[in-house]
Amino acid sequence: MTIRTLDDLDVAGATVGVRIDVNSPLASPTELADDARLRAHRETLAELLDRGARVAVLAHQGRPGGDEFASLEPHAERFDELLDAPVDFVDVTFGAAAREAVAALDDGEAVVLENTRFYSEEYMEFAPDRAAETYLVERLAPAFDAFVNDAFAAAHRSQPSMVGFPERLPSYAGRIMETELDVLGNIEDTPTPRLYVLGGAKVPDSIDVAESVLERGLADGVLTTGVVANVFLLADGVDLGDASREFVEEEGYADEIERAERLLADYGDRIHRPSDVAVERDGERVELPLDDLPPREGEAAMDVGEATIADYADRMADAGTVILNGPAGVFEDEQFRRGTRGIFEAATRVDTSIVGGGDTAAALRALGIEGFSHVSTGGGAALTLLTGEELPAAAVLADGD
């Protein structure tokens, strides 16, 4: 799949619509709690502005009805601080005031348009040709000379601002999109042995990845942690106790145990499970080998134990590539972040270490762990690529004029 990038775009004096993903934690409706995603997009925006483009920024924040469904005004203010160029804000997305603000830009200036999801059709998904007929795209496309999509984290969504503009405008990948597609889209080219560390609580997604990479021969081994590991342990007949099983069932993952059983039957020698788990007992962390299970009533597996950390670190020591997605335990609790820290720190010692976005990247920031070859900006989009599926926003960049 060949996609044009900023290297192919002559931007001097051109008006460029740029879709980014700055969906961020908020301290309040008017204050960002974390600007990591804004800083990630700085390279693309700074390059366009330095090269004389007139930049109109499109992005979303939160979901309708959610606590973080808010204006992009604080995002614009932060960009004005991050970039060596003036960044304005307009509180509409595609109306006359938005188009006038775009038309008023001088070379090397930017304006952030209001939250695209304030517009109801943006929260729906369309085929690209239908997306091109939505009000947002029809009204804004004539104001742009070109379109740049840098919103990799939303690239698995076929929403108007993601897939509609390439049907109407010359379109290009921004630097984040370019890098993510190059790294995650070419996993098969990374050094072997290749290990996948799959954890966290998004069990169906992780089992999708495990099934895909094992079937395609991309994984020499899958190391399971978190709730994902609990599901595989249950599938293997381990009695984790009522609390862990009930959590899996309450989350709607009972059917995933059957899927895990099938994968263990087909690839059991390549799917590795924890040899011990950590529970909370009388306010303290207690580690239990599998032979000492089930735990006491009410105790749930909250993390992997030291034996598992050492086992997984040993396996990674011989790996050429490690791909990680999901924390090993309830890392938000100081007592149960040991597994995540130990396994992730071991991964930094591997020559090629790739981290999925979303909760995984949040865990890294919370623990202050650095040193990976690549940390993705997108959780769902990264998982989509890792399972071998097509990203709608990337496909339309390849197909667009």
N, C-alpha and C positions, 0 to 999 in steps of 0.2 A: 504494500500500500504506500504510494508516494503522496506526500502531503507538502504543500508549499509552506515555507517558514518566513520569518522576518528577513532572511537573507534574500528572498525573492521579491520583496516589496519595496518599491520606491515611494517613500512616505513624505518627502519634503513638500510642504504645502498641502498635503492631502488630509482630508477629514476621515478619521478611522474610528469605527465603532469597535470597542474592545470589551469582550465578555470575560470577566474574571470571577473567581469564587472567593469571596471574603466573608463567608458565613462564619461568624465568630462568637465566642462566649461574650456575654455582656455583663458588666457590673451593674448597669442600670439601662433603661431605654435610651439614654443619651451618652453612655460611656462604655467603651470597649474594655473587656477584662483581659483580652489577649489579642495582640496584633500580629501573630505569627503568619497568618495567611496574607495579610496586607504586605508584610515584608517580603514574602515569597514572590509576590507579583511585581515588586519594585523593579526588577531587572527588565521585564518586558515594557512596562510603562516608561521607565527612564530612557530606555533605548529609543522608543518611538518619539518621545518628546525631544530628546537630544538631537534626533535626526530631522526635527522640524515638523513633525506631525501635529495635527489638531485632534486631540483625543477625547472621545466621549465614552465614558466608562459605564458599562452595564453590569449589574450584579444583584444578588438577592441576600436577604438576611432573615433567617428563621422560616417558620411555616405558619400559615394562617391559623390563628387560634392559639399559637404557642406563646410562651413567655418572652421569647427572643425574636418575635416578629415585630421588627422595628425599622425606623428610618435609617438610611445610609448617610445621614448628615455627619455623625461622628467618624465614619469611615473616611469621608471626604476631608474632614479636618485633619485626620491623621496622615492621609496621603499628602496633604499640603505641607506637613512637617517632614515627611520622609523623602519627598522628591524635590529636586532643585529646579522646580518650575511651579508656576501658580496653578492651584487646583481649586475650582469652584464647585458649588453644589446647586442643584435645582430640584425642587420638591415635587416634580412630576416626571413620568417616565417617557411618554411619547406624545404628549399634547403639544399645543402651540408654543407654550413657554419653554418646553424642552428643546424643540426644534430651533427656536430663536436663540437659546443659550448656545447650542452647537454652532449655529451659523455665525455667532458673534466671536467665536474663538479666533485667536491669532496663532501663528505658527509657534509650536512649543508650549501651548497651553492646554489644560484639560478641564473637563467638567464631569462630575459624577452625577448620573441621573438617579432618580429615586428607585427604591427597591422594586425590582421587576415583578416580584410576587404580590405587590399591591394590586396588580392587574390579574384578574381571576384566571384568564386563559393560560397564563404562564405556569400555573400549578397543574396544568393538564399536559398530556403527552400526545404528540401528533406525528404522523409521517412528515418528512421534510417539506414535501410540496404543499401539504395542508398548513404546516407551521408558517410557511411563507405567505399565507393568505390571512394570517391573524392581524388584528389591528396594530399590535406593537411593531411587527415587521413591516407591514405596509406603510405605516406612518413614518417610521424611522429610517428605513432603507434609503429613501431618496436623499436623506441628509448626509449620507456617508459615501465616500469614494471606495472604501474597502472595509472588510470585517476581519478582525483577529480574534480567535478563540483561544484564551489561555486558561479556561476554567476546567482543567482536567478533573477536578474533584466532582464536577457535575456532568462529566462527559457520558455517563451511562444513562442520562435523562434525555429523552427526546422532546424537550420543551421548546417553545417558539424562539426564545433568545439564544438557544443552543444550536438549533438545527435549521431555523428558518432563513437567517441572513445569507448563508452560503448558496441558497437557491436564487438569490437576487444580486449578490455582489461578489467580486473577486475576494477570496477568503484564504486565510493563512493561520498557521498554528503559532501561538506565542511561545516564549522560551520554556515555560513550565510544561505546556502541552507537548512540545517537541521532545523535551528530555524524558518525560514520563513514558511516552509512546516508544521512544528508543530503548529505554531500560526495561520496562515491564512487558513490552511487546516482543522482546527478543530474549526471553529467559533461556530459550533453548541454546543460545550461543554462550551462556556463562560457563565457567569452569566446573568440572565435576570432580568428585561426587557432589551431588546437589541435594541439600536437605531443606525441607519445609517445616517450619515451626508454627503450628496452628493452635491458637488458644482463644481466649476471650469468651464471650457469651453468645456470639452470633453463630450458633451451631450449624444451622442449615447451610449458610454461606461457606463455612469452613469445610464441611463435609463435601460440598460441591467442589471446592478447590482440591481436596484430597482425592476425590474420585477422578477428577479430570487429569491431574498431574500424574497419578499412578497409571491410569489407563493409557496416557500418551507417552509414558516412559520418561517423563521429565523429572521425576523424583526418585532418587536413590533411597530416600527415607523420609518418613513423615513423623515428626516428634509432636505429640499432643500435650497440651496443657490446658488450664482453665476449665470451663464448663465443657469444652470440646473433649478434653481428656476424661472428664467424669462420664460423658456419654459412652466413650469407647470402653472405659472400665466396666460400666454397667453391661454393655454389650458382650464383654468378655466374662461375665458372670461374677464380677467382684461386688461384694455387698458393701456399698458406701454408706448404708444407713438410710433411714426414712427421710431425713431432712434433705439430703442431696437428691435422692430420687424424686421426692415431692417437688423440689424446685424445678427439676428437668421437666416434670409432667405439667406443672403450673405454667411454665413458659411455652408449652405446646410442643415440646421436643420429644414426646414419647415415640413418635414414628421414626425419629432420627436414630433411636437405639437399634431399630431393625435395619436401617441403612448401614449403620456402623457394623452390625453383625455380618452383613454381606461383604463389606469391604475387608473385614478381618478374615473372612473365609477365603477371599481371593488374594489379598495382599498382606496377610498377617505378619509375614517376616519383615515387611518394610514399614509397618505402622507400629510405632513405639509408644508405650503408655507409661505413666509414672509408676515408680516402685514404692513411693510413699506419698502421703498427703498431710497437710497441716490443717488442724481444726482449732477452734477457740474453746478452751476449757478453763473455767474459773477466771476468765479475763486474761488468760495467757495463751501463747502459741504453743501447741503440742503437736509433734510430728509422729505419725503412725505408719509403720510399714504395712504393706497390704495384708500380711499375715495377722496383723493385730486388728483388722477390721472385722465387723462394723464398729464405728465409734459409739460413744454413749448417745443416748436419746437426745435429740435436738442438736447434735453437733453435725455440721456440714463441712465438706471438703472446701477450704477457702484458698488453698495454695498448694503448690508441690513442695516436697521436703528436700532436705540437703542431699539425700541419696540420689534423687531424680536430677537435681541441679548438676551434681558431679557426673552422672551418667550422660546427660545431654551435652555437657561441656566436653566430655571425652569424645563423643561422636562428632561434635562440630570441629574438634581439633584436627580431624582428618578430612574435613570437607573443603571443597573448592569454592562452593557458593552456599550461602544460607539465606533463605527468604523467610521473613518473620511476619506473622499477622496475628495480633491479639495478645494481651498480657497473660501471664501464667497464673494469676490469682487476683484477689481483690486488692489491687495495688493502692487504692485510695486509703486503705487502712495500713498504718505503719507496720503492724504485725505481719501483714500478709503481702508485702511487696518484695520479700526476699527472693522468691522464685523468679519473678519478672526481672529483678535487677541482676541476679546471677546468670540467668540464661542470656539476657540481652548483652551483658558485658562480655560473656564468652563469645557471642556472635561478632563483636567488634574486632576480635582477633583473627577472624576468617578473612581471606584476601578479598572476596566479594561478598558483601552483606547488604541485603536489600530489605527495607522495612515498609510494610503497607501503611496506609495513612489512618485517619480516623482515631479510634481509641488507642491504637498502637503508638502513633505519633504523640498523642496526649500523654501516654505513660512515659515515653522517653523524656518529654519536657519536664514532667513532674519529678522524675528521678534524676534529671540532669545528665543523662547518658548520651554521649556523642561518639563519633568515630566510625559511622557506617558509610558504606559506599554510596548509598542512595536511600533517602527517606521520602516516601511518596506523600503527596499532598492530598490524596484521595483514598478514602476507605472503600466505598462501594465501587468506584471506578477501577481501583486497583484489583479488587476481587474479581470484577468482570473480566479484566484482561488475563488474570491468572487462571481463570477457568476456560480460557480460549474463546470467549464470546466477543462479539463485535461491540465497540462503543459507538452509539449512534452519532455523537458529535464529531468523532474522528472520521467515521465513514463518510459523512457528508462533506467534510473538508477535502477528502480524497476525490469525491465525485463532483464537487462544485466547480463552476467555471472560474 
